[in-house]
Amino acid sequence: MSEFQSFEMEEKDANLGKVEISPEVIEVISSIAATEVEGVSAMRGNFASGVVERLGKKTLGKGVKVELSEDGINIDVYVTMSFGVSIPDTAEKIQVNIRQTLHTMTALEPNRIDVHVVGVQFEGKLDQIEEADEF
């Protein structure tokens, strides 16, 4: 695990104190920004987040891993894309949207945003899965 637990913002006025942003906040912002992109079907979570979701608690940072290091902020995004979209174009849109959203909300500039496509969602499969879960 990284030795950095939060990212300290630049101090504009030393009399007011400091602002720290935890990696979990960056994960949530990045996850929401990624799901806003057309062509992203779902975010991939791990086993623990899947169990927590089934118990009723939604994990907002699902599918995003943030690493704070001396080099800067590195973000890994794990997505399932819809069938028929251009994967390179959609991945670039994800990177741009995450970068813009993070800059707007936190004034942070990530060092890297790596998009990992872990699956393709075919039309109709999601509806079948949701119907099976209802019974």
C-alpha positions, 0 to 999 in steps of 0.5 A, a space after each residue: 500500500 502506498 505511504 500517501 494516505 491523502 493528497 494535500 492541496 496547494 495553500 493559497 492562504 496560509 491563514 485558513 488552514 489546509 485542504 486534504 483530499 483522500 484517494 477515496 474521493 478521487 475514486 468516486 469522482 473518477 468512477 462517476 466521470 467514467 460512467 457518464 461517457 456513452 459506451 460505458 456499460 458498467 464499472 468492474 468491482 472486486 468481490 468485496 464490493 459485489 457482496 456489499 452491493 448485494 447487501 444494499 450499500 452502493 459503492 460509488 468508487 467501484 472500478 477505479 483504483 487511485 495510487 498517490 505517489 511522489 510522481 503524482 496521481 495514477 488512476 486505473 479505471 476498469 470498465 465494461 463497454 457496450 457492444 459496437 462502440 469504438 473501444 479506443 475512442 471511448 477509452 480516450 473519452 473516459 480519460 478526457 472526462 476524468 481529467 476534466 472532472 478532477 480538474 474542475 472539482 479538485 484542481 488536481 491534474 492526474 499523472 496517468 489515467 489508464 483504462 482497462 477494458 475488462 468486458 463487452 456488454 452485449 445488448 439484452 444480456 443485462 436485462 436477462 441478468 436483472 430479470 434472473 436476479 428478481 426471482 
